[in-house]
């Protein structure tokens, strides 16, 4: 696929990021758009622990995508969200590649009117058709969702 090809009806405009090696190990700085750079690194002996590990950034990316979809859908249902927190954790395979076999997502929703069924519906829609990060892992990684609602 040509990265410079124009977008068509099935392909959106490409997103881009630039990465640079910072030291003699695996400390890499990455930047996208006009945002501040993000440092990644590995634990010793491969790196010096000077940044996020790439899989930690993946958990943040997955969580942000799933949260954005969930909150948007709940608001479209005319629900009031007074607070939101999320915890995302991943269980890795023990052999290389040590990718995730399971991602566990805890949704902590503060709302006077969101019911568990509302959140379950929104999470299902997020998985099925809204969150692109979820679409990328579907069929490769199991995702377990746990919902906590506080008024």
N, CA, C and O atoms as a GROMACS GRO file, in nm:
protein
  604
    1UNK      N    1   0.084  -0.119   0.000
    1UNK     CA    2   0.000   0.000   0.000
    1UNK      C    3   0.088   0.124   0.000
    1UNK      O    4   0.184   0.131   0.077
    2UNK      N    5   0.059   0.218  -0.082
    2UNK     CA    6   0.134   0.341  -0.093
    2UNK      C    7   0.087   0.439   0.015
    2UNK      O    8  -0.030   0.477   0.018
    3UNK      N    9   0.179   0.478   0.105
    3UNK     CA   10   0.143   0.568   0.216
    3UNK      C   11   0.102   0.706   0.166
    3UNK      O   12   0.035   0.780   0.237
    4UNK      N   13   0.142   0.741   0.044
    4UNK     CA   14   0.108   0.872  -0.010
    4UNK      C   15  -0.016   0.870  -0.098
    4UNK      O   16  -0.053   0.971  -0.156
    5UNK      N   17  -0.080   0.754  -0.106
    5UNK     CA   18  -0.199   0.742  -0.191
    5UNK      C   19  -0.311   0.826  -0.134
    5UNK      O   20  -0.326   0.835  -0.012
    6UNK      N   21  -0.391   0.887  -0.219
    6UNK     CA   22  -0.503   0.968  -0.169
    6UNK      C   23  -0.609   0.881  -0.103
    6UNK      O   24  -0.625   0.763  -0.136
    7UNK      N   25  -0.679   0.940  -0.010
    7UNK     CA   26  -0.787   0.869   0.057
    7UNK      C   27  -0.900   0.842  -0.042
    7UNK      O   28  -0.927   0.924  -0.129
    8UNK      N   29  -0.963   0.727  -0.027
    8UNK     CA   30  -1.081   0.697  -0.108
    8UNK      C   31  -1.195   0.661  -0.015
    8UNK      O   32  -1.187   0.687   0.105
    9UNK      N   33  -1.300   0.602  -0.068
    9UNK     CA   34  -1.418   0.575   0.013
    9UNK      C   35  -1.393   0.473   0.124
    9UNK      O   36  -1.469   0.468   0.220
   10UNK      N   37  -1.288   0.392   0.112
   10UNK     CA   38  -1.260   0.292   0.216
   10UNK      C   39  -1.135   0.324   0.296
   10UNK      O   40  -1.102   0.251   0.390
   11UNK      N   41  -1.064   0.430   0.261
   11UNK     CA   42  -0.941   0.464   0.328
   11UNK      C   43  -0.942   0.611   0.368
   11UNK      O   44  -0.961   0.699   0.283
   12UNK      N   45  -0.922   0.637   0.496
   12UNK     CA   46  -0.913   0.775   0.543
   12UNK      C   47  -0.772   0.829   0.518
   12UNK      O   48  -0.681   0.753   0.486
   13UNK      N   49  -0.756   0.957   0.533
   13UNK     CA   50  -0.624   1.017   0.519
   13UNK      C   51  -0.530   0.954   0.621
   13UNK      O   52  -0.572   0.926   0.734
   14UNK      N   53  -0.405   0.931   0.584
   14UNK     CA   54  -0.312   0.864   0.677
   14UNK      C   55  -0.279   0.951   0.798
   14UNK      O   56  -0.273   1.073   0.789
   15UNK      N   57  -0.258   0.885   0.910
   15UNK     CA   58  -0.204   0.950   1.029
   15UNK      C   59  -0.055   0.927   1.027
   15UNK      O   60  -0.008   0.825   0.976
   16UNK      N   61   0.021   1.020   1.081
   16UNK     CA   62   0.165   1.008   1.078
   16UNK      C   63   0.226   1.034   1.214
   16UNK      O   64   0.171   1.110   1.294
   17UNK      N   65   0.339   0.972   1.239
   17UNK     CA   66   0.418   0.994   1.359
   17UNK      C   67   0.564   0.988   1.319
   17UNK      O   68   0.601   0.920   1.223
   18UNK      N   69   0.647   1.060   1.391
   18UNK     CA   70   0.791   1.058   1.366
   18UNK      C   71   0.860   1.011   1.493
   18UNK      O   72   0.824   1.053   1.603
   19UNK      N   73   0.959   0.924   1.478
   19UNK     CA   74   1.030   0.867   1.592
   19UNK      C   75   1.180   0.883   1.573
   19UNK      O   76   1.231   0.875   1.461
   20UNK      N   77   1.251   0.907   1.684
   20UNK     CA   78   1.396   0.922   1.679
   20UNK      C   79   1.460   0.852   1.798
   20UNK      O   80   1.408   0.857   1.910
   21UNK      N   81   1.571   0.785   1.773
   21UNK     CA   82   1.649   0.722   1.878
   21UNK      C   83   1.718   0.831   1.960
   21UNK      O   84   1.779   0.922   1.904
   22UNK      N   85   1.707   0.820   2.094
   22UNK     CA   86   1.761   0.924   2.182
   22UNK      C   87   1.899   0.886   2.235
   22UNK      O   88   1.985   0.972   2.252
   23UNK      N   89   1.921   0.758   2.260
   23UNK     CA   90   2.048   0.716   2.320
   23UNK      C   91   2.102   0.592   2.249
   23UNK      O   92   2.058   0.558   2.140
   24UNK      N   93   2.199   0.526   2.312
   24UNK     CA   94   2.260   0.409   2.249
   24UNK      C   95   2.186   0.279   2.280
   24UNK      O   96   2.228   0.172   2.238
   25UNK      N   97   2.075   0.289   2.354
   25UNK     CA   98   1.995   0.170   2.384
   25UNK      C   99   1.864   0.178   2.307
   25UNK      O  100   1.867   0.188   2.184
   26UNK      N  101   1.749   0.175   2.375
   26UNK     CA  102   1.620   0.174   2.307
   26UNK      C  103   1.528   0.288   2.350
   26UNK      O  104   1.406   0.276   2.341
   27UNK      N  105   1.586   0.396   2.398
   27UNK     CA  106   1.507   0.515   2.434
   27UNK      C  107   1.471   0.587   2.304
   27UNK      O  108   1.558   0.639   2.234
   28UNK      N  109   1.343   0.590   2.273
   28UNK     CA  110   1.295   0.650   2.149
   28UNK      C  111   1.194   0.759   2.182
   28UNK      O  112   1.108   0.741   2.269
   29UNK      N  113   1.204   0.870   2.114
   29UNK     CA  114   1.110   0.980   2.130
   29UNK      C  115   1.019   0.982   2.007
   29UNK      O  116   1.067   0.978   1.894
   30UNK      N  117   0.888   0.989   2.032
   30UNK     CA  118   0.792   0.990   1.923
   30UNK      C  119   0.704   1.113   1.930
   30UNK      O  120   0.672   1.161   2.039
   31UNK      N  121   0.665   1.163   1.815
   31UNK     CA  122   0.583   1.284   1.809
   31UNK      C  123   0.482   1.269   1.697
   31UNK      O  124   0.512   1.217   1.590
   32UNK      N  125   0.361   1.316   1.724
   32UNK     CA  126   0.256   1.318   1.622
   32UNK      C  127   0.187   1.453   1.627
   32UNK      O  128   0.155   1.503   1.735
   33UNK      N  129   0.166   1.511   1.511
   33UNK     CA  130   0.099   1.640   1.506
   33UNK      C  131   0.178   1.746   1.579
   33UNK      O  132   0.301   1.743   1.582
   34UNK      N  133   0.106   1.840   1.640
   34UNK     CA  134   0.170   1.950   1.713
   34UNK      C  135   0.177   1.924   1.863
   34UNK      O  136   0.189   2.017   1.942
   35UNK      N  137   0.170   1.797   1.902
   35UNK     CA  138   0.168   1.762   2.044
   35UNK      C  139   0.310   1.738   2.096
   35UNK      O  140   0.404   1.720   2.019
   36UNK      N  141   0.322   1.739   2.227
   36UNK     CA  142   0.451   1.715   2.292
   36UNK      C  143   0.499   1.574   2.260
   36UNK      O  144   0.418   1.482   2.243
   37UNK      N  145   0.630   1.556   2.251
   37UNK     CA  146   0.684   1.421   2.226
   37UNK      C  147   0.654   1.325   2.342
   37UNK      O  148   0.635   1.368   2.456
   38UNK      N  149   0.651   1.199   2.311
   38UNK     CA  150   0.633   1.094   2.410
   38UNK      C  151   0.758   1.006   2.405
   38UNK      O  152   0.801   0.964   2.298
   39UNK      N  153   0.814   0.979   2.523
   39UNK     CA  154   0.933   0.894   2.530
   39UNK      C  155   0.893   0.750   2.557
   39UNK      O  156   0.810   0.722   2.643
   40UNK      N  157   0.955   0.660   2.483
   40UNK     CA  158   0.938   0.518   2.508
   40UNK      C  159   1.075   0.459   2.540
   40UNK      O  160   1.178   0.511   2.496
   41UNK      N  161   1.074   0.353   2.615
   41UNK     CA  162   1.199   0.285   2.650
   41UNK      C  163   1.164   0.147   2.701
   41UNK      O  164   1.047   0.114   2.717
   42UNK      N  165   1.262   0.069   2.725
   42UNK     CA  166   1.246  -0.064   2.781
   42UNK      C  167   1.319  -0.070   2.913
   42UNK      O  168   1.398   0.018   2.946
   43UNK      N  169   1.293  -0.175   2.988
   43UNK     CA  170   1.363  -0.193   3.115
   43UNK      C  171   1.503  -0.248   3.087
   43UNK      O  172   1.526  -0.308   2.982
   44UNK      N  173   1.596  -0.229   3.181
   44UNK     CA  174   1.731  -0.283   3.163
   44UNK      C  175   1.725  -0.435   3.146
   44UNK      O  176   1.640  -0.499   3.207
   45UNK      N  177   1.811  -0.493   3.068
   45UNK     CA  178   1.933  -0.434   3.012
   45UNK      C  179   1.912  -0.370   2.874
   45UNK      O  180   2.004  -0.306   2.823
   46UNK      N  181   1.794  -0.385   2.814
   46UNK     CA  182   1.772  -0.333   2.678
   46UNK      C  183   1.758  -0.181   2.676
   46UNK      O  184   1.801  -0.116   2.582
   47UNK      N  185   1.699  -0.128   2.779
   47UNK     CA  186   1.680   0.016   2.789
   47UNK      C  187   1.716   0.062   2.929
   47UNK      O  188   1.775  -0.012   3.007
   48UNK      N  189   1.679   0.186   2.959
   48UNK     CA  190   1.708   0.244   3.090
   48UNK      C  191   1.582   0.281   3.166
   48UNK      O  192   1.590   0.346   3.271
   49UNK      N  193   1.465   0.240   3.116
   49UNK     CA  194   1.340   0.272   3.184
   49UNK      C  195   1.308   0.421   3.183
   49UNK      O  196   1.252   0.473   3.280
   50UNK      N  197   1.344   0.491   3.075
   50UNK     CA  198   1.327   0.636   3.069
   50UNK      C  199   1.198   0.681   3.001
   50UNK      O  200   1.181   0.799   2.972
   51UNK      N  201   1.108   0.590   2.977
   51UNK     CA  202   0.982   0.626   2.913
   51UNK      C  203   0.883   0.512   2.924
   51UNK      O  204   0.910   0.409   2.986
   52UNK      N  205   0.768   0.534   2.862
   52UNK     CA  206   0.666   0.429   2.858
   52UNK      C  207   0.716   0.311   2.776
   52UNK      O  208   0.788   0.328   2.678
   53UNK      N  209   0.676   0.192   2.817
   53UNK     CA  210   0.698   0.077   2.730
   53UNK      C  211   0.589   0.082   2.623
   53UNK      O  212   0.478   0.125   2.651
   54UNK      N  213   0.619   0.039   2.501
   54UNK     CA  214   0.520   0.047   2.394
   54UNK      C  215   0.385  -0.016   2.427
   54UNK      O  216   0.282   0.036   2.387
   55UNK      N  217   0.384  -0.127   2.499
   55UNK     CA  218   0.255  -0.189   2.533
   55UNK      C  219   0.177  -0.107   2.635
   55UNK      O  220   0.054  -0.113   2.638
   56UNK      N  221   0.246  -0.029   2.717
   56UNK     CA  222   0.174   0.063   2.806
   56UNK      C  223   0.102   0.169   2.724
   56UNK      O  224  -0.012   0.204   2.754
   57UNK      N  225   0.169   0.221   2.621
   57UNK     CA  226   0.104   0.319   2.534
   57UNK      C  227  -0.013   0.256   2.460
   57UNK      O  228  -0.114   0.322   2.434
   58UNK      N  229   0.000   0.128   2.425
   58UNK     CA  230  -0.112   0.062   2.359
   58UNK      C  231  -0.232   0.056   2.453
   58UNK      O  232  -0.345   0.080   2.410
   59UNK      N  233  -0.210   0.024   2.581
   59UNK     CA  234  -0.321   0.019   2.677
   59UNK      C  235  -0.386   0.156   2.691
   59UNK      O  236  -0.508   0.166   2.701
   60UNK      N  237  -0.306   0.262   2.692
   60UNK     CA  238  -0.360   0.397   2.698
   60UNK      C  239  -0.441   0.426   2.573
   60UNK      O  240  -0.551   0.482   2.582
   61UNK      N  241  -0.389   0.390   2.458
   61UNK     CA  242  -0.458   0.414   2.331
   61UNK      C  243  -0.590   0.336   2.325
   61UNK      O  244  -0.693   0.392   2.287
   62UNK      N  245  -0.585   0.210   2.362
   62UNK     CA  246  -0.707   0.129   2.363
   62UNK      C  247  -0.809   0.188   2.460
   62UNK      O  248  -0.927   0.201   2.426
   63UNK      N  249  -0.764   0.222   2.580
   63UNK     CA  250  -0.854   0.278   2.680
   63UNK      C  251  -0.915   0.410   2.636
   63UNK      O  252  -1.035   0.432   2.654
   64UNK      N  253  -0.835   0.498   2.577
   64UNK     CA  254  -0.887   0.627   2.531
   64UNK      C  255  -0.989   0.608   2.420
   64UNK      O  256  -1.090   0.679   2.416
   65UNK      N  257  -0.965   0.514   2.332
   65UNK     CA  258  -1.059   0.487   2.222
   65UNK      C  259  -1.191   0.431   2.277
   65UNK      O  260  -1.299   0.478   2.241
   66UNK      N  261  -1.181   0.330   2.363
   66UNK     CA  262  -1.301   0.269   2.421
   66UNK      C  263  -1.378   0.369   2.507
   66UNK      O  264  -1.501   0.373   2.504
   67UNK      N  265  -1.305   0.451   2.584
   67UNK     CA  266  -1.371   0.551   2.670
   67UNK      C  267  -1.440   0.657   2.585
   67UNK      O  268  -1.553   0.696   2.615
   68UNK      N  269  -1.373   0.704   2.481
   68UNK     CA  270  -1.433   0.804   2.394
   68UNK      C  271  -1.562   0.756   2.331
   68UNK      O  272  -1.660   0.829   2.323
   69UNK      N  273  -1.560   0.631   2.285
   69UNK     CA  274  -1.681   0.574   2.224
   69UNK      C  275  -1.791   0.558   2.328
   69UNK      O  276  -1.906   0.596   2.303
   70UNK      N  277  -1.758   0.504   2.444
   70UNK     CA  278  -1.856   0.483   2.550
   70UNK      C  279  -1.921   0.615   2.593
   70UNK      O  280  -2.043   0.625   2.600
   71UNK      N  281  -1.839   0.715   2.621
   71UNK     CA  282  -1.893   0.843   2.669
   71UNK      C  283  -1.977   0.912   2.563
   71UNK      O  284  -2.081   0.970   2.593
   72UNK      N  285  -1.933   0.905   2.438
   72UNK     CA  286  -2.011   0.965   2.329
   72UNK      C  287  -2.148   0.897   2.318
   72UNK      O  288  -2.250   0.965   2.304
   73UNK      N  289  -2.149   0.765   2.323
   73UNK     CA  290  -2.275   0.691   2.310
   73UNK      C  291  -2.368   0.717   2.428
   73UNK      O  292  -2.488   0.735   2.409
   74UNK      N  293  -2.314   0.720   2.550
   74UNK     CA  294  -2.399   0.748   2.667
   74UNK      C  295  -2.458   0.887   2.659
   74UNK      O  296  -2.574   0.908   2.694
   75UNK      N  297  -2.380   0.984   2.612
   75UNK     CA  298  -2.433   1.120   2.598
   75UNK      C  299  -2.539   1.127   2.489
   75UNK      O  300  -2.635   1.203   2.502
   76UNK      N  301  -2.524   1.049   2.383
   76UNK     CA  302  -2.627   1.044   2.279
   76UNK      C  303  -2.755   0.982   2.333
   76UNK      O  304  -2.864   1.009   2.282
   77UNK      N  305  -2.742   0.898   2.435
   77UNK     CA  306  -2.860   0.840   2.502
   77UNK      C  307  -2.920   0.939   2.602
   77UNK      O  308  -3.010   0.904   2.678
   78UNK      N  309  -2.869   1.062   2.602
   78UNK     CA  310  -2.914   1.168   2.692
   78UNK      C  311  -2.882   1.136   2.839
   78UNK      O  312  -2.955   1.178   2.928
   79UNK      N  313  -2.773   1.063   2.862
   79UNK     CA  314  -2.730   1.033   2.999
   79UNK      C  315  -2.636   1.141   3.049
   79UNK      O  316  -2.561   1.200   2.971
   80UNK      N  317  -2.640   1.165   3.179
   80UNK     CA  318  -2.554   1.265   3.242
   80UNK      C  319  -2.432   1.195   3.300
   80UNK      O  320  -2.446   1.101   3.380
   81UNK      N  321  -2.315   1.239   3.261
   81UNK     CA  322  -2.190   1.183   3.313
   81UNK      C  323  -2.127   1.289   3.403
   81UNK      O  324  -2.092   1.397   3.356
   82UNK      N  325  -2.113   1.259   3.532
   82UNK     CA  326  -2.053   1.356   3.625
   82UNK      C  327  -1.908   1.322   3.657
   82UNK      O  328  -1.837   1.402   3.717
   83UNK      N  329  -1.865   1.204   3.618
   83UNK     CA  330  -1.726   1.163   3.640
   83UNK      C  331  -1.699   1.033   3.569
   83UNK      O  332  -1.790   0.953   3.545
   84UNK      N  333  -1.573   1.012   3.535
   84UNK     CA  334  -1.537   0.889   3.465
   84UNK      C  335  -1.391   0.858   3.491
   84UNK      O  336  -1.305   0.946   3.483
   85UNK      N  337  -1.363   0.734   3.522
   85UNK     CA  338  -1.227   0.683   3.535
   85UNK      C  339  -1.224   0.544   3.472
   85UNK      O  340  -1.326   0.477   3.461
   86UNK      N  341  -1.107   0.504   3.432
   86UNK     CA  342  -1.091   0.374   3.368
   86UNK      C  343  -0.957   0.315   3.410
   86UNK      O  344  -0.858   0.386   3.424
   87UNK      N  345  -0.956   0.186   3.430
   87UNK     CA  346  -0.832   0.113   3.453
   87UNK      C  347  -0.824   0.006   3.346
   87UNK      O  348  -0.917  -0.072   3.328
   88UNK      N  349  -0.711   0.002   3.276
   88UNK     CA  350  -0.691  -0.096   3.170
   88UNK      C  351  -0.565  -0.175   3.203
   88UNK      O  352  -0.459  -0.116   3.227
   89UNK      N  353  -0.575  -0.307   3.204
   89UNK     CA  354  -0.458  -0.390   3.231
   89UNK      C  355  -0.452  -0.501   3.127
   89UNK      O  356  -0.554  -0.544   3.072
   90UNK      N  357  -0.332  -0.547   3.101
   90UNK     CA  358  -0.314  -0.650   3.000
   90UNK      C  359  -0.235  -0.767   3.052
   90UNK      O  360  -0.138  -0.751   3.125
   91UNK      N  361  -0.277  -0.887   3.013
   91UNK     CA  362  -0.205  -1.010   3.044
   91UNK      C  363  -0.130  -1.050   2.918
   91UNK      O  364  -0.189  -1.064   2.811
   92UNK      N  365   0.001  -1.068   2.932
   92UNK     CA  366   0.085  -1.097   2.816
   92UNK      C  367   0.115  -1.246   2.803
   92UNK      O  368   0.118  -1.320   2.902
   93UNK      N  369   0.138  -1.287   2.679
   93UNK     CA  370   0.188  -1.421   2.653
   93UNK      C  371   0.328  -1.433   2.715
   93UNK      O  372   0.400  -1.333   2.725
   94UNK      N  373   0.366  -1.552   2.756
   94UNK     CA  374   0.497  -1.569   2.819
   94UNK      C  375   0.607  -1.593   2.717
   94UNK      O  376   0.725  -1.576   2.747
   95UNK      N  377   0.570  -1.634   2.596
   95UNK     CA  378   0.670  -1.656   2.492
   95UNK      C  379   0.658  -1.548   2.386
   95UNK      O  380   0.552  -1.488   2.366
   96UNK      N  381   0.768  -1.523   2.318
   96UNK     CA  382   0.772  -1.418   2.215
   96UNK      C  383   0.689  -1.457   2.094
   96UNK      O  384   0.690  -1.573   2.053
   97UNK      N  385   0.617  -1.362   2.036
   97UNK     CA  386   0.606  -1.224   2.081
   97UNK      C  387   0.515  -1.215   2.204
   97UNK      O  388   0.409  -1.277   2.208
   98UNK      N  389   0.557  -1.140   2.302
   98UNK     CA  390   0.485  -1.132   2.430
   98UNK      C  391   0.371  -1.030   2.422
   98UNK      O  392   0.362  -0.938   2.503
   99UNK      N  393   0.286  -1.049   2.323
   99UNK     CA  394   0.170  -0.961   2.305
   99UNK      C  395   0.064  -0.995   2.409
   99UNK      O  396   0.078  -1.090   2.486
  100UNK      N  397  -0.042  -0.916   2.410
  100UNK     CA  398  -0.149  -0.940   2.506
  100UNK      C  399  -0.236  -1.058   2.463
  100UNK      O  400  -0.267  -1.075   2.345
  101UNK      N  401  -0.273  -1.140   2.561
  101UNK     CA  402  -0.372  -1.245   2.538
  101UNK      C  403  -0.508  -1.199   2.593
  101UNK      O  404  -0.613  -1.245   2.547
  102UNK      N  405  -0.505  -1.108   2.690
  102UNK     CA  406  -0.627  -1.059   2.754
  102UNK      C  407  -0.606  -0.913   2.795
  102UNK      O  408  -0.501  -0.876   2.848
  103UNK      N  409  -0.707  -0.832   2.770
  103UNK     CA  410  -0.710  -0.696   2.822
  103UNK      C  411  -0.834  -0.685   2.910
  103UNK      O  412  -0.944  -0.719   2.868
  104UNK      N  413  -0.813  -0.637   3.032
  104UNK     CA  414  -0.924  -0.618   3.126
  104UNK      C  415  -0.948  -0.468   3.142
  104UNK      O  416  -0.856  -0.392   3.171
  105UNK      N  417  -1.072  -0.428   3.123
  105UNK     CA  418  -1.108  -0.287   3.130
  105UNK      C  419  -1.209  -0.267   3.243
  105UNK      O  420  -1.314  -0.332   3.246
  106UNK      N  421  -1.176  -0.178   3.334
  106UNK     CA  422  -1.270  -0.140   3.440
  106UNK      C  423  -1.321   0.000   3.408
  106UNK      O  424  -1.244   0.095   3.402
  107UNK      N  425  -1.451   0.011   3.388
  107UNK     CA  426  -1.516   0.139   3.362
  107UNK      C  427  -1.578   0.187   3.493
  107UNK      O  428  -1.664   0.119   3.549
  108UNK      N  429  -1.536   0.302   3.542
  108UNK     CA  430  -1.590   0.361   3.664
  108UNK      C  431  -1.668   0.486   3.621
  108UNK      O  432  -1.609   0.590   3.590
  109UNK      N  433  -1.799   0.474   3.621
  109UNK     CA  434  -1.887   0.580   3.570
  109UNK      C  435  -1.962   0.644   3.687
  109UNK      O  436  -2.022   0.574   3.768
  110UNK      N  437  -1.957   0.777   3.694
  110UNK     CA  438  -2.037   0.849   3.791
  110UNK      C  439  -2.150   0.916   3.714
  110UNK      O  440  -2.128   0.998   3.625
  111UNK      N  441  -2.273   0.879   3.751
  111UNK     CA  442  -2.389   0.930   3.679
  111UNK      C  443  -2.515   0.907   3.762
  111UNK      O  444  -2.529   0.804   3.827
  112UNK      N  445  -2.606   1.004   3.759
  112UNK     CA  446  -2.734   0.984   3.828
  112UNK      C  447  -2.831   0.897   3.749
  112UNK      O  448  -2.931   0.851   3.804
  113UNK      N  449  -2.804   0.875   3.618
  113UNK     CA  450  -2.904   0.805   3.538
  113UNK      C  451  -2.851   0.693   3.446
  113UNK      O  452  -2.929   0.632   3.374
  114UNK      N  453  -2.722   0.667   3.446
  114UNK     CA  454  -2.671   0.555   3.366
  114UNK      C  455  -2.696   0.425   3.440
  114UNK      O  456  -2.664   0.412   3.558
  115UNK      N  457  -2.754   0.330   3.371
  115UNK     CA  458  -2.777   0.196   3.425
  115UNK      C  459  -2.675   0.100   3.362
  115UNK      O  460  -2.617   0.130   3.258
  116UNK      N  461  -2.653  -0.013   3.426
  116UNK     CA  462  -2.558  -0.111   3.374
  116UNK      C  463  -2.592  -0.151   3.231
  116UNK      O  464  -2.502  -0.166   3.148
  117UNK      N  465  -2.719  -0.169   3.202
  117UNK     CA  466  -2.760  -0.207   3.066
  117UNK      C  467  -2.722  -0.100   2.963
  117UNK      O  468  -2.688  -0.134   2.850
  118UNK      N  469  -2.728   0.027   3.001
  118UNK     CA  470  -2.687   0.136   2.911
  118UNK      C  471  -2.538   0.124   2.878
  118UNK      O  472  -2.498   0.132   2.762
  119UNK      N  473  -2.458   0.105   2.981
  119UNK     CA  474  -2.313   0.094   2.961
  119UNK      C  475  -2.280  -0.030   2.880
  119UNK      O  476  -2.194  -0.025   2.791
  120UNK      N  477  -2.346  -0.142   2.909
  120UNK     CA  478  -2.320  -0.266   2.833
  120UNK      C  479  -2.353  -0.248   2.685
  120UNK      O  480  -2.278  -0.296   2.599
  121UNK      N  481  -2.461  -0.180   2.656
  121UNK     CA  482  -2.500  -0.154   2.517
  121UNK      C  483  -2.395  -0.067   2.447
  121UNK      O  484  -2.355  -0.096   2.334
  122UNK      N  485  -2.352   0.037   2.515
  122UNK     CA  486  -2.252   0.127   2.457
  122UNK      C  487  -2.118   0.057   2.437
  122UNK      O  488  -2.052   0.078   2.335
  123UNK      N  489  -2.077  -0.026   2.531
  123UNK     CA  490  -1.952  -0.101   2.518
  123UNK      C  491  -1.961  -0.198   2.400
  123UNK      O  492  -1.866  -0.211   2.323
  124UNK      N  493  -2.074  -0.266   2.386
  124UNK     CA  494  -2.092  -0.360   2.274
  124UNK      C  495  -2.083  -0.287   2.140
  124UNK      O  496  -2.019  -0.336   2.046
  125UNK      N  497  -2.145  -0.171   2.130
  125UNK     CA  498  -2.137  -0.092   2.006
  125UNK      C  499  -1.995  -0.044   1.982
  125UNK      O  500  -1.950  -0.040   1.867
  126UNK      N  501  -1.924  -0.006   2.087
  126UNK     CA  502  -1.785   0.036   2.074
  126UNK      C  503  -1.702  -0.075   2.011
  126UNK      O  504  -1.623  -0.053   1.920
  127UNK      N  505  -1.720  -0.196   2.064
  127UNK     CA  506  -1.646  -0.311   2.014
  127UNK      C  507  -1.685  -0.344   1.870
  127UNK      O  508  -1.598  -0.369   1.786
  128UNK      N  509  -1.814  -0.344   1.842
  128UNK     CA  510  -1.862  -0.389   1.712
  128UNK      C  511  -1.833  -0.292   1.598
  128UNK      O  512  -1.802  -0.335   1.487
  129UNK      N  513  -1.843  -0.161   1.625
  129UNK     CA  514  -1.839  -0.073   1.509
  129UNK      C  515  -1.781   0.066   1.529
  129UNK      O  516  -1.779   0.145   1.434
  130UNK      N  517  -1.733   0.100   1.648
  130UNK     CA  518  -1.692   0.239   1.667
  130UNK      C  519  -1.543   0.256   1.696
  130UNK      O  520  -1.478   0.338   1.632
  131UNK      N  521  -1.489   0.182   1.789
  131UNK     CA  522  -1.350   0.201   1.833
  131UNK      C  523  -1.252   0.132   1.738
  131UNK      O  524  -1.248   0.009   1.733
  132UNK      N  525  -1.173   0.209   1.661
  132UNK     CA  526  -1.082   0.147   1.565
  132UNK      C  527  -0.969   0.067   1.630
  132UNK      O  528  -0.921  -0.030   1.572
  133UNK      N  529  -0.927   0.105   1.750
  133UNK     CA  530  -0.822   0.029   1.817
  133UNK      C  531  -0.876  -0.108   1.855
  133UNK      O  532  -0.806  -0.209   1.843
  134UNK      N  533  -1.001  -0.113   1.901
  134UNK     CA  534  -1.064  -0.240   1.935
  134UNK      C  535  -1.076  -0.327   1.809
  134UNK      O  536  -1.053  -0.448   1.814
  135UNK      N  537  -1.112  -0.265   1.698
  135UNK     CA  538  -1.125  -0.340   1.572
  135UNK      C  539  -0.992  -0.403   1.532
  135UNK      O  540  -0.990  -0.511   1.473
  136UNK      N  541  -0.882  -0.338   1.562
  136UNK     CA  542  -0.751  -0.389   1.524
  136UNK      C  543  -0.712  -0.514   1.602
  136UNK      O  544  -0.637  -0.597   1.551
  137UNK      N  545  -0.762  -0.530   1.724
  137UNK     CA  546  -0.724  -0.646   1.805
  137UNK      C  547  -0.830  -0.755   1.810
  137UNK      O  548  -0.805  -0.864   1.860
  138UNK      N  549  -0.948  -0.724   1.757
  138UNK     CA  550  -1.060  -0.819   1.764
  138UNK      C  551  -1.020  -0.951   1.698
  138UNK      O  552  -0.968  -0.954   1.586
  139UNK      N  553  -1.045  -1.059   1.768
  139UNK     CA  554  -1.009  -1.192   1.719
  139UNK      C  555  -0.869  -1.234   1.760
  139UNK      O  556  -0.833  -1.351   1.745
  140UNK      N  557  -0.789  -1.140   1.811
  140UNK     CA  558  -0.653  -1.171   1.855
  140UNK      C  559  -0.634  -1.160   2.006
  140UNK      O  560  -0.550  -1.228   2.064
  141UNK      N  561  -0.713  -1.073   2.068
  141UNK     CA  562  -0.699  -1.048   2.211
  141UNK      C  563  -0.839  -1.050   2.273
  141UNK      O  564  -0.931  -0.985   2.224
  142UNK      N  565  -0.854  -1.126   2.380
  142UNK     CA  566  -0.980  -1.125   2.453
  142UNK      C  567  -0.989  -0.997   2.536
  142UNK      O  568  -0.890  -0.952   2.593
  143UNK      N  569  -1.108  -0.939   2.541
  143UNK     CA  570  -1.130  -0.818   2.620
  143UNK      C  571  -1.240  -0.846   2.721
  143UNK      O  572  -1.349  -0.890   2.686
  144UNK      N  573  -1.209  -0.820   2.846
  144UNK     CA  574  -1.304  -0.838   2.956
  144UNK      C  575  -1.341  -0.700   3.010
  144UNK      O  576  -1.253  -0.623   3.049
  145UNK      N  577  -1.468  -0.670   3.011
  145UNK     CA  578  -1.516  -0.540   3.060
  145UNK      C  579  -1.588  -0.557   3.193
  145UNK      O  580  -1.671  -0.646   3.209
  146UNK      N  581  -1.554  -0.470   3.288
  146UNK     CA  582  -1.619  -0.467   3.418
  146UNK      C  583  -1.669  -0.325   3.439
  146UNK      O  584  -1.594  -0.229   3.422
  147UNK      N  585  -1.796  -0.312   3.476
  147UNK     CA  586  -1.860  -0.182   3.488
  147UNK      C  587  -1.893  -0.153   3.634
  147UNK      O  588  -1.953  -0.235   3.703
  148UNK      N  589  -1.853  -0.034   3.678
  148UNK     CA  590  -1.888   0.015   3.811
  148UNK      C  591  -1.961   0.147   3.792
  148UNK      O  592  -1.909   0.238   3.727
  149UNK      N  593  -2.081   0.159   3.848
  149UNK     CA  594  -2.158   0.282   3.835
  149UNK      C  595  -2.185   0.336   3.975
  149UNK      O  596  -2.228   0.264   4.065
  150UNK      N  597  -2.157   0.464   3.990
  150UNK     CA  598  -2.179   0.535   4.116
  150UNK      C  599  -2.266   0.657   4.085
  150UNK      O  600  -2.241   0.730   3.989
  151UNK      N  601  -2.367   0.678   4.169
  151UNK     CA  602  -2.454   0.796   4.148
  151UNK      C  603  -2.390   0.922   4.197
  151UNK      O  604  -2.449   1.029   4.187
   0.00000   0.00000   0.00000
